[in-house]
Amino acid sequence: MSIQEHLVELKARHRELEEEIADALAHPSSDDIKIAELKRRKLQLKDEIARMQSSTSIH
């Protein structure tokens, strides 16, 4: 898998997490711990995307 393909996959997963977080926040019975975990995973993906983009722009 190329770096570009991997970036596309990471961005897709990031969007999926955004949607899952929005759905969870829309329901008052959502578990706060689950939402926090989703947000943490989303941030990790964002950081990984940023690292990959910065490393590809250097080369």
Biopython code that builds the backbone (N, CA, C, O; Angstrom):
import numpy as np
from Bio.PDB.StructureBuilder import StructureBuilder

atoms = [
    (1, "MET", "N", (0.849, -1.175, 0.000)),
    (1, "MET", "CA", (0.000, 0.000, 0.000)),
    (1, "MET", "C", (0.897, 1.242, 0.000)),
    (1, "MET", "O", (1.826, 1.348, 0.801)),
    (2, "SER", "N", (0.608, 2.170, -0.901)),
    (2, "SER", "CA", (1.400, 3.385, -0.969)),
    (2, "SER", "C", (1.023, 4.329, 0.178)),
    (2, "SER", "O", (0.010, 4.145, 0.853)),
    (3, "ILE", "N", (1.851, 5.322, 0.370)),
    (3, "ILE", "CA", (1.592, 6.301, 1.421)),
    (3, "ILE", "C", (0.286, 7.040, 1.134)),
    (3, "ILE", "O", (-0.503, 7.284, 2.046)),
    (4, "GLN", "N", (0.061, 7.392, -0.122)),
    (4, "GLN", "CA", (-1.167, 8.100, -0.484)),
    (4, "GLN", "C", (-2.400, 7.253, -0.201)),
    (4, "GLN", "O", (-3.395, 7.761, 0.315)),
    (5, "GLU", "N", (-2.343, 5.974, -0.531)),
    (5, "GLU", "CA", (-3.472, 5.077, -0.260)),
    (5, "GLU", "C", (-3.718, 4.963, 1.244)),
    (5, "GLU", "O", (-4.859, 4.946, 1.705)),
    (6, "HIS", "N", (-2.624, 4.887, 1.990)),
    (6, "HIS", "CA", (-2.737, 4.786, 3.442)),
    (6, "HIS", "C", (-3.366, 6.066, 4.004)),
    (6, "HIS", "O", (-4.205, 6.000, 4.902)),
    (7, "LEU", "N", (-2.968, 7.218, 3.483)),
    (7, "LEU", "CA", (-3.546, 8.484, 3.922)),
    (7, "LEU", "C", (-5.048, 8.535, 3.630)),
    (7, "LEU", "O", (-5.830, 8.997, 4.460)),
    (8, "VAL", "N", (-5.441, 8.067, 2.469)),
    (8, "VAL", "CA", (-6.860, 8.043, 2.109)),
    (8, "VAL", "C", (-7.629, 7.170, 3.090)),
    (8, "VAL", "O", (-8.717, 7.536, 3.535)),
    (9, "GLU", "N", (-7.065, 6.024, 3.426)),
    (9, "GLU", "CA", (-7.713, 5.110, 4.374)),
    (9, "GLU", "C", (-7.824, 5.741, 5.759)),
    (9, "GLU", "O", (-8.863, 5.632, 6.409)),
    (10, "LEU", "N", (-6.760, 6.398, 6.211)),
    (10, "LEU", "CA", (-6.786, 7.047, 7.526)),
    (10, "LEU", "C", (-7.820, 8.168, 7.561)),
    (10, "LEU", "O", (-8.538, 8.322, 8.549)),
    (11, "LYS", "N", (-7.896, 8.941, 6.498)),
    (11, "LYS", "CA", (-8.869, 10.033, 6.442)),
    (11, "LYS", "C", (-10.294, 9.494, 6.451)),
    (11, "LYS", "O", (-11.183, 10.091, 7.058)),
    (12, "ALA", "N", (-10.512, 8.373, 5.785)),
    (12, "ALA", "CA", (-11.841, 7.761, 5.784)),
    (12, "ALA", "C", (-12.212, 7.297, 7.183)),
    (12, "ALA", "O", (-13.346, 7.491, 7.622)),
    (13, "ARG", "N", (-11.261, 6.683, 7.891)),
    (13, "ARG", "CA", (-11.529, 6.235, 9.258)),
    (13, "ARG", "C", (-11.786, 7.436, 10.175)),
    (13, "ARG", "O", (-12.615, 7.367, 11.082)),
    (14, "HIS", "N", (-11.067, 8.536, 9.930)),
    (14, "HIS", "CA", (-11.250, 9.754, 10.719)),
    (14, "HIS", "C", (-12.677, 10.278, 10.533)),
    (14, "HIS", "O", (-13.334, 10.655, 11.503)),
    (15, "ARG", "N", (-13.153, 10.300, 9.284)),
    (15, "ARG", "CA", (-14.528, 10.750, 9.007)),
    (15, "ARG", "C", (-15.554, 9.825, 9.664)),
    (15, "ARG", "O", (-16.564, 10.287, 10.195)),
    (16, "GLU", "N", (-15.291, 8.527, 9.624)),
    (16, "GLU", "CA", (-16.202, 7.569, 10.262)),
    (16, "GLU", "C", (-16.292, 7.818, 11.764)),
    (16, "GLU", "O", (-17.373, 7.749, 12.348)),
    (17, "LEU", "N", (-15.155, 8.105, 12.383)),
    (17, "LEU", "CA", (-15.163, 8.396, 13.818)),
    (17, "LEU", "C", (-15.924, 9.691, 14.096)),
    (17, "LEU", "O", (-16.653, 9.778, 15.084)),
    (18, "GLU", "N", (-15.762, 10.695, 13.235)),
    (18, "GLU", "CA", (-16.516, 11.947, 13.404)),
    (18, "GLU", "C", (-18.017, 11.664, 13.409)),
    (18, "GLU", "O", (-18.760, 12.186, 14.240)),
    (19, "GLU", "N", (-18.443, 10.836, 12.473)),
    (19, "GLU", "CA", (-19.859, 10.490, 12.383)),
    (19, "GLU", "C", (-20.322, 9.708, 13.610)),
    (19, "GLU", "O", (-21.409, 9.947, 14.137)),
    (20, "GLU", "N", (-19.497, 8.787, 14.050)),
    (20, "GLU", "CA", (-19.851, 7.979, 15.225)),
    (20, "GLU", "C", (-19.945, 8.854, 16.474)),
    (20, "GLU", "O", (-20.825, 8.655, 17.311)),
    (21, "ILE", "N", (-19.037, 9.818, 16.595)),
    (21, "ILE", "CA", (-19.079, 10.746, 17.731)),
    (21, "ILE", "C", (-20.343, 11.598, 17.664)),
    (21, "ILE", "O", (-21.024, 11.785, 18.673)),
    (22, "ALA", "N", (-20.654, 12.113, 16.479)),
    (22, "ALA", "CA", (-21.861, 12.934, 16.314)),
    (22, "ALA", "C", (-23.112, 12.139, 16.675)),
    (22, "ALA", "O", (-24.012, 12.655, 17.337)),
    (23, "ASP", "N", (-23.164, 10.889, 16.240)),
    (23, "ASP", "CA", (-24.310, 10.036, 16.579)),
    (23, "ASP", "C", (-24.406, 9.823, 18.086)),
    (23, "ASP", "O", (-25.491, 9.896, 18.664)),
    (24, "ALA", "N", (-23.273, 9.563, 18.712)),
    (24, "ALA", "CA", (-23.265, 9.316, 20.154)),
    (24, "ALA", "C", (-23.692, 10.566, 20.915)),
    (24, "ALA", "O", (-24.421, 10.469, 21.902)),
    (25, "LEU", "N", (-23.247, 11.736, 20.468)),
    (25, "LEU", "CA", (-23.605, 12.976, 21.144)),
    (25, "LEU", "C", (-25.081, 13.326, 20.948)),
    (25, "LEU", "O", (-25.668, 14.038, 21.763)),
    (26, "ALA", "N", (-25.673, 12.824, 19.870)),
    (26, "ALA", "CA", (-27.077, 13.113, 19.592)),
    (26, "ALA", "C", (-28.013, 12.326, 20.500)),
    (26, "ALA", "O", (-29.189, 12.663, 20.632)),
    (27, "HIS", "N", (-27.493, 11.289, 21.119)),
    (27, "HIS", "CA", (-28.315, 10.462, 22.000)),
    (27, "HIS", "C", (-27.943, 10.744, 23.457)),
    (27, "HIS", "O", (-26.803, 10.512, 23.861)),
    (28, "PRO", "N", (-28.880, 11.235, 24.233)),
    (28, "PRO", "CA", (-28.568, 11.581, 25.627)),
    (28, "PRO", "C", (-28.137, 10.395, 26.482)),
    (28, "PRO", "O", (-27.517, 10.580, 27.529)),
    (29, "SER", "N", (-28.455, 9.200, 26.054)),
    (29, "SER", "CA", (-28.090, 8.032, 26.852)),
    (29, "SER", "C", (-26.686, 7.513, 26.532)),
    (29, "SER", "O", (-26.281, 6.468, 27.041)),
    (30, "SER", "N", (-25.948, 8.232, 25.696)),
    (30, "SER", "CA", (-24.604, 7.790, 25.310)),
    (30, "SER", "C", (-23.663, 7.755, 26.507)),
    (30, "SER", "O", (-23.774, 8.552, 27.439)),
    (31, "ASP", "N", (-22.755, 6.828, 26.451)),
    (31, "ASP", "CA", (-21.759, 6.643, 27.495)),
    (31, "ASP", "C", (-20.627, 7.661, 27.298)),
    (31, "ASP", "O", (-19.994, 7.692, 26.243)),
    (32, "ASP", "N", (-20.378, 8.484, 28.306)),
    (32, "ASP", "CA", (-19.332, 9.500, 28.226)),
    (32, "ASP", "C", (-17.946, 8.884, 28.025)),
    (32, "ASP", "O", (-17.099, 9.457, 27.340)),
    (33, "ILE", "N", (-17.728, 7.739, 28.615)),
    (33, "ILE", "CA", (-16.430, 7.069, 28.467)),
    (33, "ILE", "C", (-16.231, 6.624, 27.023)),
    (33, "ILE", "O", (-15.137, 6.747, 26.472)),
    (34, "LYS", "N", (-17.290, 6.108, 26.419)),
    (34, "LYS", "CA", (-17.203, 5.687, 25.017)),
    (34, "LYS", "C", (-16.919, 6.890, 24.119)),
    (34, "LYS", "O", (-16.099, 6.806, 23.205)),
    (35, "ILE", "N", (-17.590, 7.995, 24.379)),
    (35, "ILE", "CA", (-17.374, 9.200, 23.576)),
    (35, "ILE", "C", (-15.937, 9.690, 23.732)),
    (35, "ILE", "O", (-15.300, 10.074, 22.751)),
    (36, "ALA", "N", (-15.434, 9.678, 24.948)),
    (36, "ALA", "CA", (-14.050, 10.091, 25.191)),
    (36, "ALA", "C", (-13.070, 9.194, 24.434)),
    (36, "ALA", "O", (-12.092, 9.681, 23.866)),
    (37, "GLU", "N", (-13.331, 7.884, 24.426)),
    (37, "GLU", "CA", (-12.477, 6.936, 23.703)),
    (37, "GLU", "C", (-12.523, 7.213, 22.204)),
    (37, "GLU", "O", (-11.486, 7.188, 21.540)),
    (38, "LEU", "N", (-13.701, 7.474, 21.668)),
    (38, "LEU", "CA", (-13.828, 7.781, 20.242)),
    (38, "LEU", "C", (-13.053, 9.054, 19.895)),
    (38, "LEU", "O", (-12.370, 9.114, 18.872)),
    (39, "LYS", "N", (-13.164, 10.055, 20.745)),
    (39, "LYS", "CA", (-12.447, 11.307, 20.510)),
    (39, "LYS", "C", (-10.939, 11.093, 20.568)),
    (39, "LYS", "O", (-10.190, 11.683, 19.788)),
    (40, "ARG", "N", (-10.496, 10.241, 21.503)),
    (40, "ARG", "CA", (-9.061, 9.951, 21.619)),
    (40, "ARG", "C", (-8.557, 9.259, 20.358)),
    (40, "ARG", "O", (-7.494, 9.602, 19.841)),
    (41, "ARG", "N", (-9.322, 8.281, 19.862)),
    (41, "ARG", "CA", (-8.931, 7.572, 18.637)),
    (41, "ARG", "C", (-8.913, 8.517, 17.442)),
    (41, "ARG", "O", (-8.033, 8.429, 16.585)),
    (42, "LYS", "N", (-9.883, 9.414, 17.388)),
    (42, "LYS", "CA", (-9.942, 10.388, 16.297)),
    (42, "LYS", "C", (-8.710, 11.292, 16.330)),
    (42, "LYS", "O", (-8.119, 11.577, 15.288)),
    (43, "LEU", "N", (-8.328, 11.738, 17.514)),
    (43, "LEU", "CA", (-7.143, 12.580, 17.650)),
    (43, "LEU", "C", (-5.874, 11.827, 17.257)),
    (43, "LEU", "O", (-4.985, 12.398, 16.625)),
    (44, "GLN", "N", (-5.784, 10.552, 17.626)),
    (44, "GLN", "CA", (-4.632, 9.751, 17.236)),
    (44, "GLN", "C", (-4.535, 9.647, 15.720)),
    (44, "GLN", "O", (-3.450, 9.758, 15.149)),
    (45, "LEU", "N", (-5.682, 9.432, 15.068)),
    (45, "LEU", "CA", (-5.689, 9.365, 13.607)),
    (45, "LEU", "C", (-5.264, 10.694, 13.002)),
    (45, "LEU", "O", (-4.490, 10.728, 12.045)),
    (46, "LYS", "N", (-5.770, 11.784, 13.560)),
    (46, "LYS", "CA", (-5.414, 13.114, 13.057)),
    (46, "LYS", "C", (-3.907, 13.327, 13.169)),
    (46, "LYS", "O", (-3.282, 13.838, 12.240)),
    (47, "ASP", "N", (-3.322, 12.939, 14.299)),
    (47, "ASP", "CA", (-1.879, 13.077, 14.496)),
    (47, "ASP", "C", (-1.102, 12.222, 13.499)),
    (47, "ASP", "O", (-0.100, 12.668, 12.940)),
    (48, "GLU", "N", (-1.563, 11.000, 13.280)),
    (48, "GLU", "CA", (-0.891, 10.116, 12.334)),
    (48, "GLU", "C", (-0.971, 10.673, 10.914)),
    (48, "GLU", "O", (0.007, 10.618, 10.169)),
    (49, "ILE", "N", (-2.121, 11.204, 10.543)),
    (49, "ILE", "CA", (-2.286, 11.812, 9.221)),
    (49, "ILE", "C", (-1.322, 12.984, 9.076)),
    (49, "ILE", "O", (-0.651, 13.112, 8.052)),
    (50, "ALA", "N", (-1.251, 13.835, 10.087)),
    (50, "ALA", "CA", (-0.362, 14.999, 10.041)),
    (50, "ALA", "C", (1.098, 14.577, 9.916)),
    (50, "ALA", "O", (1.859, 15.178, 9.157)),
    (51, "ARG", "N", (1.491, 13.537, 10.664)),
    (51, "ARG", "CA", (2.880, 13.042, 10.576)),
    (51, "ARG", "C", (3.183, 12.530, 9.179)),
    (51, "ARG", "O", (4.238, 12.823, 8.616)),
    (52, "MET", "N", (2.255, 11.764, 8.623)),
    (52, "MET", "CA", (2.482, 11.199, 7.292)),
    (52, "MET", "C", (2.539, 12.304, 6.240)),
    (52, "MET", "O", (3.376, 12.260, 5.338)),
    (53, "GLN", "N", (1.655, 13.290, 6.351)),
    (53, "GLN", "CA", (1.650, 14.374, 5.379)),
    (53, "GLN", "C", (2.929, 15.196, 5.476)),
    (53, "GLN", "O", (3.474, 15.616, 4.455)),
    (54, "SER", "N", (3.410, 15.427, 6.687)),
    (54, "SER", "CA", (4.636, 16.213, 6.834)),
    (54, "SER", "C", (5.863, 15.427, 6.356)),
    (54, "SER", "O", (6.803, 16.012, 5.818)),
    (55, "SER", "N", (5.854, 14.118, 6.551)),
    (55, "SER", "CA", (6.993, 13.319, 6.100)),
    (55, "SER", "C", (7.007, 13.187, 4.575)),
    (55, "SER", "O", (8.080, 13.102, 3.978)),
    (56, "THR", "N", (5.845, 13.169, 3.943)),
    (56, "THR", "CA", (5.818, 13.082, 2.483)),
    (56, "THR", "C", (6.155, 14.417, 1.838)),
    (56, "THR", "O", (6.671, 14.445, 0.720)),
    (57, "SER", "N", (5.875, 15.525, 2.516)),
    (57, "SER", "CA", (6.208, 16.824, 1.931)),
    (57, "SER", "C", (7.695, 17.130, 2.068)),
    (57, "SER", "O", (8.222, 17.956, 1.322)),
    (58, "ILE", "N", (8.380, 16.481, 3.006)),
    (58, "ILE", "CA", (9.814, 16.673, 3.189)),
    (58, "ILE", "C", (10.585, 15.951, 2.098)),
    (58, "ILE", "O", (11.615, 16.439, 1.635)),
    (59, "HIS", "N", (10.092, 14.796, 1.688)),
    (59, "HIS", "CA", (10.832, 13.979, 0.721)),
    (59, "HIS", "C", (10.560, 14.416, -0.670)),
    (59, "HIS", "O", (11.099, 13.840, -1.615)),
]
sb = StructureBuilder()
sb.init_structure("model")
sb.init_model(0)
sb.init_chain("A")
sb.init_seg("    ")
for serial, (resi, resn, name, xyz) in enumerate(atoms, 1):
    if name == "N":
        sb.init_residue(resn, " ", resi, " ")
    sb.init_atom(name, np.array(xyz, "f"), 0.0, 1.0, " ", f" {name:<3s}", serial, name[0])
structure = sb.get_structure()
